[in-house]
Amino acid sequence: MFTLETAGKVRVCFSNKISTVTHKVVMFNLDLIEGTGPNTDESHSKLETMMADLAQQMTTVKHEQEYMEVRERIHT
């Protein structure tokens, strides 16, 4: 996991130089999270934090489920 320090385009490169004969499956997740400014209402801020945490946990479960589906397809 890494955090970008500046806004802009991101390039991800993959290489298959080692073995061009063998079929490869590449799977990755890219999560975009934008920061929010300070909030003066403490209860509102706490609720937003809890909702963001729940959303992140749901995303993690979704990614794990997708990963398991790919593994199941590969190994059947």
ChimeraX attribute file (.defattr): number of C-alpha atoms within 10 A of each C-alpha:
attribute: neighborCount
match mode: 1-to-1
recipient: residues
	/A:1	4
	/A:2	4
	/A:3	7
	/A:4	7
	/A:5	6
	/A:6	6
	/A:7	6
	/A:8	6
	/A:9	5
	/A:10	6
	/A:11	4
	/A:12	4
	/A:13	4
	/A:14	6
	/A:15	7
	/A:16	10
	/A:17	7
	/A:18	7
	/A:19	9
	/A:20	9
	/A:21	8
	/A:22	7
	/A:23	7
	/A:24	9
	/A:25	6
	/A:26	5
	/A:27	8
	/A:28	7
	/A:29	7
	/A:30	6
	/A:31	9
	/A:32	7
	/A:33	9
	/A:34	6
	/A:35	6
	/A:36	6
	/A:37	6
	/A:38	8
	/A:39	11
	/A:40	8
	/A:41	8
	/A:42	10
	/A:43	10
	/A:44	11
	/A:45	13
	/A:46	12
	/A:47	11
	/A:48	13
	/A:49	12
	/A:50	12
	/A:51	12
	/A:52	13
	/A:53	12
	/A:54	12
	/A:55	12
	/A:56	14
	/A:57	12
	/A:58	12
	/A:59	13
	/A:60	13
	/A:61	12
	/A:62	12
	/A:63	14
	/A:64	12
	/A:65	12
	/A:66	13
	/A:67	13
	/A:68	12
	/A:69	11
	/A:70	13
	/A:71	11
	/A:72	10
	/A:73	8
	/A:74	9
	/A:75	6
	/A:76	5
